[in-house]
Amino acid sequence: MKALSILLNVLFVLPGVIPRTDNVFAQNTKVWEKPRVIVTSDGEIDDECSMVRFLLYANEWDIEGIITSSSQYHWHGHRWAGDDWVEIYLDAYTHVYPNLVKHDLAYPTPEYLRERTVLGNVKAEGEMEEVTAGSQLIVKVLLDETDDRPIWLQAWGGPNTIARALKTIEVEHPDRMAEVAKKMRFFFIWEQDSTYQAYIRPHWGTYQITTIISDQFEAIAYRWKNVQPKEFQKYFVGAWMKENILENHGPLCSLYKAHKDEDKGFDDGDFRSEGDSPAFLHQIVTGLRNLESPAWGGWGGRYARVRDNTWLDPVPFKGYVYPQGRWYSSTAWGRNSTRKGATTSTDKQYREYFKPMWRWSDALQNDFASRADWCVKSYEDANHPPVVKLTNELDMQVKPSTIIQLGAKGTYDPDGDELTYKWWHYVEAGTYEGLIDIQDAGNQNASITIPDDAADGKTIHIVCEVKDNGIPQLTRYKRVIVTILQ
C-alpha cells in the first residue's frame, strides 16, 4: 500500500489538486481543490508556535503569502519580534523539507515559500495608510484572473495589512471590487485592531464576504489548562510534548516555544499557546466539510451567523446580545468568562462554549505528532491518516420514518493499519434538536431511522469517524447531511 501511495503522489501532482490518495478523488469522484491561503501575523510568541504547525501542514494548501503585520499587542517598537522573524522557521523548514516530501510531494519548496514571505503594515497598531510589500502581494493575488478559487485571508494579528490591500483595490480598481469580494474569505483571531470595523465592514460589507472571527481559540491559547477537559490535557503537558514534538524531531519542531517555568528556572515543556492556529486548522480538509459552512464545525471550531455574513462563536445561552462593534479581548464572551472572578457563565456554559474546539483535541494533537515524525522518519516508519470512503451519498433528502443505510466500505489505511469506526450524530451542527439512534454505530456499516417528529427542512449531521491503530493514532472523517422533506 505504501508503494502505491508514493506512486500515486507522483502521478497526480496537478495544479490546485491535493496529490495524495486520500484526497485525489473525493466522494463520488469529485476532485477536491486545495484551499488557497494568505497568512498575516504579528509575530507574537504563540504565532511562532502556530507557524511551526502551519509549516508542517504546508502541503494542505496553496500558500499565496506569509505576511508580517501588526496588532494591538505588537508593532514596531512595542514587543516586536522583528521584521524577519519568519526566516528562522523557513530555514528550519528547509532542513526538514527533503524528508517531508517523502510523505507527500505536495509540500511546497522552501524557495516557493520565501518568494511569498514579505513585510506588511507593521509601524503602528492599525496602521493602514502605507502601501507595503505585504499589502501589494495581497492585491496581486486578489486581482489575478487566472485562478478564481476562494482565498482565505487569515489575520493572526490585526487585519490592517488586509485592509490596506483592499483600500488599494477600492481606489485603483473600484470596478473589480465585487469580483474580488467573491473570492475572499476572512478568518480573524479576534479583531486585533480597529480596521475591520473602521474600514473593511463599511466599504466592503455590502458584498457579504464570509467572515469568521474566533474567540474559541482560547481552547488552545495561553489559558488552555482552564479550558481543556481533564481527559485531553495529557496531550498538552510537557511529557507528551517532549516525546512527540520537542525532542528528536528535527530543527523545525525544536523551535517550538513550549512553556517555561521562569520561577523555577527550567523548561517544563508544556504546550504554551497556539491561539492563531484555528485560522488555518479550519482549512485542513479532513472530511468534516466545514469549509462548506462555518456552522458545521471542524478542527478550527464552529460558528454562528450573527449579522450579514459575519460568523462569531455560539454563546450557549438564550438572550445573549452580541456587541455591534469589535469581537476581541474586551468584548468576546469566552475571553470575559476566563477572567479571574468572572461571573458571566456557569461551568456548564463555559465548557459548552469551547467544546467546538476542544472536542477534537486528541485527534488534533496526534495528527500534529505524526507531522513531527514526518520530519525525521521514512514513509515506512511513520503513520499516515486513514482514507475514508462512503458507499452512501453525502447529502440526502428523505421523509420521516425513512431507514437510511450508511456504509464505509472501501475505507482503507495507507499503512495497512487496522481501523475502527464510529458513527455519531453531530447534534450542534444540524437543526433537528432531537437525538438520533444509530444502529451498529461501531461497525463499518450502520443505519439510522429518521424520527417521525423531524420537521420539513430540518437537517441531521451524521459523522463517520475512522481511527487507525498506528502510533500516533490518526483520525479522518466523512460527514453525511440529511435534510427532511415532509
C-alpha positions in Angstrom: 0.0 0.0 0.0 2.8 2.4 0.8 4.5 1.9 -2.6 1.2 2.5 -4.3 0.6 5.7 -2.3 4.0 7.1 -3.3 3.4 6.2 -7.0 0.0 8.0 -7.0 1.7 11.0 -5.4 3.9 11.2 -8.5 1.1 10.6 -11.0 -1.4 13.1 -9.6 0.6 16.2 -8.9 -1.9 18.6 -10.6 -2.3 22.3 -10.1 -4.8 23.0 -7.4 -5.4 19.4 -6.6 -4.2 17.7 -3.4 -1.8 15.0 -4.7 -2.5 12.3 -2.2 -4.5 9.1 -2.5 -6.9 10.3 0.3 -7.9 13.5 -1.5 -7.2 13.0 -5.2 -10.6 11.6 -5.8 -13.2 12.6 -3.2 -16.7 11.2 -2.7 -18.5 10.4 -6.0 -15.2 11.0 -7.9 -15.4 14.8 -7.3 -11.9 16.3 -7.3 -11.2 18.4 -4.3 -9.4 21.7 -4.8 -6.7 22.7 -2.4 -7.7 25.8 -0.3 -5.7 28.9 -1.1 -4.4 30.8 2.0 -2.7 34.1 2.9 -1.4 34.4 6.4 -0.9 37.8 8.2 0.8 37.5 11.6 2.1 39.9 14.2 4.9 37.5 15.3 3.7 37.1 18.9 5.2 34.0 20.7 2.0 32.0 20.0 2.2 33.0 16.4 5.6 31.5 16.3 4.3 28.3 17.7 1.4 28.3 15.2 4.0 28.8 12.4 5.7 25.5 13.3 2.4 23.7 12.9 1.4 25.7 9.8 4.6 24.7 8.0 4.1 21.1 8.9 0.8 21.3 7.1 2.0 23.3 4.2 1.1 20.5 1.8 -2.6 21.0 2.6 -3.0 24.4 0.9 -1.8 26.6 -1.9 0.1 29.2 0.2 -0.2 32.5 -1.6 1.5 34.6 1.1 3.1 34.8 4.6 3.0 38.4 5.7 4.2 40.0 8.9 1.7 42.6 10.1 1.0 44.4 13.4 -1.7 44.2 16.1 -2.9 45.9 19.3 -0.2 43.8 21.1 2.8 44.1 18.7 4.1 46.7 16.4 7.4 48.4 15.6 9.0 49.4 18.8 6.5 47.6 21.0 7.2 44.0 21.9 8.3 43.4 18.4 9.6 40.0 17.2 11.5 41.6 14.3 10.7 42.2 10.6 12.3 38.9 9.7 11.1 36.6 12.5 9.7 34.1 10.0 13.1 33.5 8.4 14.3 31.2 11.2 11.3 29.0 10.7 11.8 28.9 6.9 15.4 28.0 7.5 14.4 25.1 9.7 11.7 24.1 7.1 14.5 24.0 4.5 16.3 21.3 6.6 13.3 19.1 7.0 11.7 19.6 3.6 13.7 16.7 2.0 12.1 14.3 4.5 8.6 15.9 4.4 8.3 15.2 0.6 8.9 11.5 1.3 5.5 11.6 2.8 3.8 14.0 0.4 5.2 15.6 -2.8 2.7 18.4 -2.3 4.9 20.2 0.2 6.0 23.5 -1.3 9.7 24.1 -1.8 11.4 26.5 0.6 12.2 28.7 -2.3 8.4 29.0 -3.1 7.6 30.0 0.4 10.5 32.5 0.7 9.2 34.2 -2.5 5.9 34.8 -0.8 7.1 35.8 2.6 7.1 39.6 2.9 6.6 42.5 5.3 3.3 44.2 5.7 2.0 47.2 7.7 3.9 47.0 11.0 4.8 50.5 12.1 1.8 51.0 14.4 -1.3 49.3 15.7 -4.0 49.6 13.0 -1.7 51.4 10.5 -3.2 51.0 7.0 -2.2 54.1 5.1 1.2 52.9 3.9 1.3 50.7 0.8 3.7 47.9 1.7 5.1 44.8 0.1 2.6 42.7 2.1 -0.4 44.8 1.0 0.8 44.7 -2.6 1.2 40.9 -2.5 -2.4 40.6 -1.3 -3.6 43.0 -4.1 -1.7 40.9 -6.7 -3.3 37.7 -5.6 -6.8 39.1 -5.4 -6.6 40.7 -8.8 -5.1 37.6 -10.5 -7.7 36.5 -13.1 -6.0 33.1 -13.8 -7.3 31.5 -10.6 -10.8 32.1 -9.3 -10.7 29.7 -6.4 -11.5 31.2 -3.0 -8.7 32.8 -1.0 -8.7 32.5 2.8 -7.2 35.7 4.3 -6.1 34.9 7.8 -5.4 37.5 10.4 -3.3 36.0 13.3 -2.8 39.6 14.4 -4.6 42.7 13.2 -6.3 42.8 9.8 -4.7 46.1 9.0 -2.4 44.9 6.1 -5.5 43.2 4.6 -7.4 46.5 5.0 -4.6 48.4 3.2 -4.7 45.9 0.3 -8.5 46.3 0.0 -8.2 50.1 0.1 -5.7 50.0 -2.8 -8.2 47.9 -4.8 -11.1 50.2 -3.9 -9.1 53.3 -5.0 -7.3 51.9 -8.1 -9.8 49.2 -9.3 -13.2 50.1 -8.0 -14.9 48.3 -10.9 -13.4 45.0 -9.7 -14.5 45.1 -6.0 -17.4 42.7 -6.5 -15.2 40.3 -8.4 -12.5 40.4 -5.7 -15.0 40.1 -2.9 -16.5 37.0 -4.4 -13.1 35.3 -4.0 -12.4 36.3 -0.4 -13.0 34.5 2.9 -11.8 36.0 6.2 -10.7 34.2 9.3 -9.7 36.5 12.1 -8.3 35.6 15.5 -10.3 38.3 17.3 -10.2 41.8 15.8 -6.7 42.7 17.0 -7.0 46.3 15.7 -9.9 48.5 14.6 -9.5 48.3 10.8 -12.2 45.7 10.2 -14.8 47.9 11.9 -13.4 51.2 10.7 -12.7 50.3 7.0 -13.5 46.8 5.9 -17.1 46.5 7.0 -18.2 50.0 5.9 -16.5 49.7 2.5 -16.8 46.0 1.7 -19.7 44.8 3.8 -22.2 45.1 1.0 -20.5 42.2 -0.7 -21.4 39.7 2.1 -17.9 38.3 2.4 -17.8 35.2 4.7 -16.1 36.5 7.8 -15.2 34.2 10.8 -14.0 36.0 13.9 -12.9 33.5 16.6 -12.8 33.6 20.3 -12.8 29.8 20.7 -9.1 29.9 20.0 -8.8 30.3 23.8 -9.1 26.5 24.0 -5.5 26.2 22.6 -4.2 29.6 23.7 -2.4 30.6 26.9 -5.3 29.6 29.2 -5.7 26.1 27.7 -5.4 24.5 31.2 -8.6 26.3 32.2 -10.4 25.2 29.1 -9.3 21.8 28.0 -11.2 18.9 29.8 -9.0 16.8 32.1 -9.1 13.8 29.7 -7.4 15.8 26.9 -4.8 17.7 29.0 -2.4 14.8 28.7 -1.9 15.8 25.0 -0.6 19.2 26.1 1.6 18.6 29.1 5.4 18.6 28.9 5.9 14.8 28.9 3.7 14.4 25.8 5.1 17.5 24.1 8.8 16.5 24.6 8.3 13.0 23.4 6.1 13.8 20.4 7.2 17.3 19.2 10.1 19.0 21.0 12.8 16.3 21.1 14.3 14.2 18.3 12.0 15.6 15.6 14.4 17.9 13.7 15.2 21.6 13.7 11.7 22.9 12.9 10.0 21.2 15.9 12.9 22.1 18.1 12.0 25.8 17.5 8.6 25.3 19.1 8.4 27.6 22.1 7.0 25.4 24.8 6.2 26.7 28.3 8.9 27.9 30.6 8.6 28.0 34.3 10.5 31.2 34.9 10.2 30.9 38.7 11.9 27.5 38.8 14.4 28.4 36.1 13.8 25.5 33.7 11.6 24.5 30.8 8.7 22.2 31.7 7.8 21.6 28.1 4.1 22.2 28.5 2.2 23.4 25.4 2.3 27.2 25.6 -0.2 28.6 23.2 -1.3 28.4 19.5 -4.1 30.9 19.7 -3.8 31.6 15.9 -3.9 28.0 14.7 -7.7 27.8 14.2 -7.3 30.3 11.4 -5.6 27.5 9.3 -7.0 24.4 11.1 -10.3 25.4 9.5 -8.9 24.9 6.1 -7.4 21.4 6.6 -9.6 19.0 4.5 -10.4 16.2 7.0 -13.7 15.1 5.6 -15.8 17.2 8.0 -16.8 19.5 5.2 -16.6 22.6 7.5 -15.4 24.7 4.6 -18.9 24.5 3.2 -20.3 26.4 6.2 -18.8 27.9 9.4 -21.8 26.5 11.2 -20.9 22.8 10.6 -17.8 22.7 12.8 -14.3 21.3 12.3 -10.9 21.4 13.7 -11.0 25.2 13.6 -14.2 25.5 15.6 -17.9 26.0 14.9 -19.5 29.4 14.4 -22.9 31.1 14.3 -24.1 33.7 11.8 -24.6 36.9 13.9 -25.1 39.5 11.3 -24.8 39.8 7.5 -22.3 37.1 6.6 -20.3 37.5 9.9 -19.8 34.4 12.0 -18.9 34.5 15.7 -18.7 32.0 18.5 -22.0 30.4 19.5 -22.7 31.7 23.0 -24.5 28.9 24.9 -27.5 30.7 26.5 -30.6 32.3 25.1 -31.0 36.1 25.1 -27.3 36.9 24.6 -26.8 40.1 22.6 -23.6 40.2 20.5 -21.8 43.6 20.5 -22.3 45.7 17.4 -18.6 46.5 17.2 -15.3 44.6 17.7 -15.2 41.0 18.8 -12.0 41.0 20.8 -10.4 40.8 24.2 -12.7 43.3 25.8 -16.0 42.1 24.4 -15.7 38.4 23.4 -17.9 36.2 25.7 -15.3 33.5 26.2 -12.5 35.8 27.0 -14.5 37.6 29.6 -15.5 34.2 31.0 -11.9 33.2 31.5 -11.0 36.3 33.6 -10.4 35.8 37.2 -13.6 36.2 39.2 -15.8 36.2 36.1 -19.5 35.6 36.8 -20.6 35.7 33.1 -21.0 32.0 32.8 -21.7 28.7 34.6 -19.2 25.9 34.4 -21.6 24.1 32.0 -21.8 27.1 29.7 -18.1 27.6 29.9 -17.4 24.0 28.8 -20.1 24.2 26.1 -18.7 27.4 24.6 -15.3 26.0 24.0 -16.4 22.5 23.0 -16.4 23.2 19.2 -12.6 23.4 19.6 -11.7 21.1 22.4 -13.8 18.2 21.1 -11.1 17.5 18.5 -8.1 17.9 20.8 -6.9 14.2 20.8 -7.2 13.9 17.0 -5.6 17.3 16.5 -2.6 16.7 18.7 -2.0 13.1 17.5 -2.1 14.5 13.9 0.5 17.1 14.9 2.7 14.4 16.3 2.5 12.4 13.1 3.7 15.5 11.1 6.6 15.9 13.5 7.5 12.3 12.8 7.4 13.1 9.0 10.3 15.5 9.6 12.7 12.7 10.6 11.2 9.3 9.7 10.8 7.3 6.5 7.4 6.8 5.0 7.5 3.2 6.2 8.3 4.1 9.8 5.8 6.9 10.2 2.0 6.9 10.4 -0.4 8.4 7.9 -4.2 9.1 8.2 -6.8 6.6 7.0 -8.7 7.3 3.8 -12.5 7.4 4.4 -14.9 6.4 1.6 -18.6 6.0 1.9 -21.0 3.9 -0.2 -23.9 6.2 0.6 -24.4 9.8 -0.6 -23.1 12.6 1.4 -26.3 14.7 1.0 -29.7 13.1 1.3 -33.3 14.4 1.2 -35.6 12.0 3.0 -39.0 11.7 4.7 -39.6 10.9 8.3 -39.6 7.2 9.2 -37.1 6.5 6.4 -34.4 4.0 7.2 -31.0 5.1 5.9 -28.2 2.6 5.3 -24.8 4.0 6.0 -21.6 2.3 4.8 -17.9 2.9 4.7 -16.8 0.0 2.5 -13.7 0.9 0.6 -12.2 2.8 3.5 -8.5 1.9 4.0 -5.3 2.8 5.7 -2.3 3.7 3.5 0.0 1.9 6.1 -2.2 -1.2 6.3 -3.2 -0.4 9.9 -6.4 -1.8 11.5 -9.3 0.6 11.5 -12.1 1.3 14.0 -15.4 3.0 13.1 -17.6 5.3 15.0 -20.8 6.9 13.5 -22.1 9.7 15.6 -24.8 12.4 15.5 -23.3 15.9 15.5 -26.3 17.5 17.2 -25.0 21.1 17.3 -24.2 21.2 13.6 -27.8 20.3 12.5 -31.1 22.0 13.0 -33.0 18.9 14.2 -32.7 19.1 18.0 -33.7 15.6 18.9 -31.4 12.6 19.3 -30.7 10.1 16.6 -30.3 6.4 17.4 -27.6 4.9 15.2 -27.7 1.2 14.8 -24.3 -0.6 14.7 -22.5 2.7 15.3 -19.2 1.0 15.9 -19.2 -1.0 12.7 -18.2 -0.2 9.1 -21.9 -0.3 8.1 -24.6 1.4 10.2 -28.2 2.7 9.8 -30.5 5.3 11.2 -34.2 5.8 11.2 -35.5 9.3 10.7 -37.7 10.3 13.6 -41.4 11.0 12.9 -41.2 14.4 14.6 -38.5 15.7 12.2 -40.0 18.7 10.6 -39.7 19.8 7.0 -36.3 21.4 6.2 -34.6 20.3 9.4 -31.1 18.9 9.0 -29.3 16.0 10.7 -25.5 15.7 10.6 -24.0 12.2 10.9 -20.2 11.8 11.1 -18.3 8.7 10.2 -15.2 8.8 12.3 -12.4 6.4 11.4 -9.3 5.8 13.5 -6.3 3.7 12.7 -4.2 1.8 15.3 -0.9 3.3 14.3 1.3 5.4 16.5 0.3 8.1 16.9 -3.4 7.1 16.3 -4.8 9.2 13.4 -8.4 10.1 12.6 -10.3 11.2 9.5 -14.0 11.6 8.8 -16.9 11.8 6.4 -20.0 13.9 7.1 -23.4 12.9 5.9 -26.1 15.6 5.9 -29.8 14.6 5.9 -32.4 17.1 5.0 -36.0 16.3 6.0 -38.8 16.5 3.4 -42.4 16.3 4.5 
